[in-house]
């Protein structure tokens, strides 16, 4: 269970974030701390253009904001690690959000390819009434 980041102006003043944005957290903390296993590992996927994957943004935002909150609440740190382990497995999975991104062997950089989406049929006009 994660603890939400401070939302009121007073809470933000008392507990300012260490990283001012998701991108700063991904570059300054997440990448150096957790992506050292990526190069050459065929079971893990990462995309240098992570910011162009909606699911990755959603999961990383959740991890960043709860990480910032857990900095001020030591009892929340164990919960953050549980959430992190869950999301990291999905985020870096071969069939995860970066599944359509190819990585040259031995590098972190990926060749970004937009995902192919499944066909979706709209509901009949009176379906939602």
C-alpha positions in Angstrom: 0.0 0.0 0.0 1.4 3.4 -0.9 0.9 6.7 0.8 -0.1 9.5 -1.5 2.2 12.5 -2.0 1.4 15.7 -0.1 -1.5 17.5 -1.9 -2.1 20.7 0.1 0.2 23.7 -0.3 1.1 23.5 3.4 2.1 19.8 3.1 4.1 20.6 0.0 6.0 23.4 1.8 6.7 21.1 4.8 7.7 18.2 2.6 9.0 19.5 -0.7 9.7 16.8 -3.4 13.3 15.9 -3.9 12.7 15.6 -7.7 10.6 18.4 -9.3 9.1 16.2 -12.0 8.6 12.6 -13.2 11.3 13.0 -15.8 13.8 14.2 -13.1 13.0 11.2 -10.9 13.3 8.7 -13.8 16.7 10.2 -14.9 18.1 11.0 -11.4 16.8 8.0 -9.4 15.0 5.3 -11.2 17.4 4.8 -14.1 20.7 4.6 -12.2 19.2 2.7 -9.3 17.1 0.0 -11.2 18.0 -0.2 -14.9 21.5 -1.6 -14.5 20.1 -5.0 -15.2 18.7 -4.1 -18.7 21.7 -4.2 -21.1 22.0 -7.7 -22.6 19.1 -9.2 -20.7 16.5 -10.6 -23.2 13.9 -10.9 -20.4 13.7 -7.2 -19.7 12.6 -4.3 -21.9 13.1 -0.6 -21.6 12.6 2.2 -24.1 14.7 5.4 -24.1 11.5 7.1 -25.2 9.6 5.9 -22.1 7.8 9.2 -22.0 5.9 8.2 -25.1 4.2 5.2 -23.4 1.0 6.1 -21.5 1.1 2.9 -19.3 4.8 3.6 -18.4 4.0 7.2 -17.5 1.1 6.1 -15.3 3.1 3.4 -13.5 6.2 5.6 -13.1 4.1 8.6 -11.9 2.6 6.3 -9.2 6.0 5.1 -8.1 7.5 8.6 -8.1 4.8 10.3 -6.1 4.5 7.5 -3.6 8.4 7.4 -3.3 8.3 11.2 -2.5 5.7 10.6 0.2 7.5 7.6 1.6 10.6 9.8 2.1 8.7 11.6 4.9 6.9 8.6 6.3 9.3 5.8 7.2 6.5 3.4 7.8 5.4 3.8 4.2 8.8 2.7 2.8 8.1 -1.1 3.0 4.8 -0.6 1.2 6.6 1.4 -1.5 9.0 -1.5 -2.1 6.1 -3.9 -2.4 4.3 -1.6 -5.0 7.6 -1.0 -6.8 8.4 -4.8 -7.1 4.9 -5.3 -8.5 5.1 -2.4 -11.1 8.7 -3.1 -12.1 7.9 -6.6 -13.2 5.1 -5.3 -15.4 6.9 -2.3 -16.6 10.0 -4.2 -17.8 8.3 -7.4 -18.9 8.9 -8.6 -22.4 5.1 -8.2 -23.0 4.9 -5.0 -21.0 4.5 -1.4 -22.2 7.8 -1.5 -24.1 7.1 -4.8 -26.0 7.2 -3.0 -29.4 10.6 -1.4 -28.7 13.7 -3.1 -29.8 17.0 -2.7 -28.1 20.3 -3.0 -29.8 22.3 -5.7 -27.9 24.3 -4.3 -25.0 22.6 -0.9 -24.9 19.8 0.8 -23.0 18.6 2.8 -26.0 15.8 1.3 -27.9 14.4 1.7 -31.4 11.0 3.1 -30.6 8.1 1.7 -32.6 4.5 2.7 -31.9 2.5 -0.2 -30.5 0.0 -2.0 -32.7 -3.4 -1.7 -31.1 -6.0 -4.4 -31.3 -9.2 -3.7 -33.3 -12.0 -2.2 -31.2 -15.6 -2.0 -32.3 -17.8 0.8 -31.0 -20.9 -0.3 -29.1 -24.2 -0.1 -30.8 -25.8 3.4 -30.6 -28.3 2.4 -27.9 -26.0 0.1 -25.9 -25.2 2.6 -23.1 -28.8 3.8 -22.6 
